[in-house]
Amino acid sequence: MPSFNGEKRPDSAVIARIWHGWTTPANADVYETMLRTDILPGIARKQIPGYRGAHLLRRARQDDVEFVTVLWFESLDSVRSFVGEDYEIAYVPPQAQAVLEQFEERSQHYDVLLGPSDPS
């Protein structure tokens, strides 16, 4: 079992993989549809061991629209099964790159310490 701050990770603990991309207001609906109908379902169809789903966030800003994806994994080994040994590399398919103005080339990974169903 992977370590969690020097201790064993609880069975319910997960890794949050967070990534940001920006597009024009004109391309925002196109990109959102692509994420909802192709990219995120395509990740789920890969049946990656330890993949627990995704959240999709959208925020209109003054000159662009920001998207944030949060993918949930059981471990960094699960993330490596998704993107390879360099697990921070962003997963941005060519059709997404075509409508994005800017995107992070690396994703960030966080140990989830507390979730909405956990006692606070």
C-alpha positions in Angstrom: 0.0 0.0 0.0 1.4 3.4 -0.9 2.7 5.6 2.0 0.6 8.5 3.3 2.7 11.0 5.2 4.9 8.2 6.3 2.0 6.0 7.3 -0.1 3.5 5.4 -2.8 5.2 3.3 -6.3 4.5 4.5 -8.4 2.4 2.2 -10.7 5.3 1.5 -7.9 7.8 0.7 -7.5 8.9 -2.9 -5.3 11.1 -5.1 -6.8 14.2 -6.8 -5.2 14.9 -10.2 -5.9 18.6 -11.0 -5.4 20.3 -14.3 -6.3 23.7 -15.8 -7.0 24.8 -19.4 -8.3 28.0 -20.9 -10.2 28.7 -24.1 -12.1 31.6 -25.7 -15.7 32.3 -24.9 -16.6 31.2 -28.4 -15.0 27.8 -28.0 -16.0 27.2 -24.4 -19.2 25.3 -25.1 -17.5 23.2 -27.8 -14.7 22.3 -25.3 -17.2 21.5 -22.6 -19.2 19.2 -24.9 -15.9 17.5 -26.0 -15.0 16.8 -22.3 -18.5 15.5 -21.4 -19.1 13.3 -24.5 -15.6 12.2 -25.6 -12.6 12.9 -23.4 -13.9 12.0 -19.9 -16.0 9.0 -21.0 -13.0 7.9 -23.0 -10.9 7.9 -19.9 -13.5 5.8 -18.1 -13.7 3.3 -21.0 -10.0 2.6 -20.5 -11.0 0.8 -17.2 -7.8 2.0 -15.5 -7.4 0.1 -12.2 -7.9 2.6 -9.4 -9.6 5.3 -11.5 -12.6 6.7 -9.5 -14.1 9.2 -11.9 -13.8 13.0 -12.5 -15.2 16.4 -11.7 -15.3 19.1 -14.3 -15.3 22.8 -13.3 -15.9 25.9 -15.5 -15.3 29.6 -14.8 -15.9 32.5 -17.1 -13.3 35.2 -16.7 -13.0 38.6 -18.4 -11.3 37.4 -21.6 -11.4 33.6 -21.5 -13.1 30.6 -19.9 -11.1 28.4 -17.5 -11.7 24.7 -17.1 -10.4 22.6 -14.3 -10.5 18.8 -14.3 -10.1 16.8 -11.1 -9.6 13.1 -11.7 -9.7 10.8 -8.8 -7.4 7.8 -8.4 -6.7 5.3 -5.6 -2.9 5.8 -5.9 -0.1 7.2 -7.9 0.4 3.8 -9.4 -3.1 4.1 -10.8 -2.2 7.5 -12.2 0.9 5.9 -13.8 -1.4 3.3 -15.4 -3.2 6.2 -17.0 -0.4 8.4 -18.3 2.9 6.5 -17.8 5.9 6.7 -15.6 6.0 10.5 -15.9 2.7 10.7 -14.1 2.6 14.6 -14.0 2.4 14.9 -17.8 -1.0 16.4 -18.8 -3.4 14.3 -20.8 -4.6 16.7 -23.5 -5.8 14.9 -26.7 -5.2 16.7 -30.0 -8.8 17.6 -30.5 -8.7 19.4 -27.1 -5.5 21.2 -28.0 -7.2 22.5 -31.1 -9.8 24.5 -29.1 -7.7 25.5 -26.1 -5.8 28.8 -26.1 -3.6 27.7 -23.2 -3.2 24.7 -21.0 -1.0 23.3 -18.3 1.5 20.8 -19.5 1.7 19.2 -16.1 -1.0 18.1 -13.7 -0.8 18.5 -9.9 -1.5 15.6 -7.5 -2.8 15.8 -4.0 -3.5 13.4 -1.2 -7.1 13.9 -0.3 -7.2 14.2 3.5 -10.9 14.9 4.0 -13.9 14.5 1.7 -17.5 15.7 1.9 -18.8 12.5 3.5 -16.0 12.4 6.1 -16.6 13.7 9.6 -14.9 17.1 10.1 
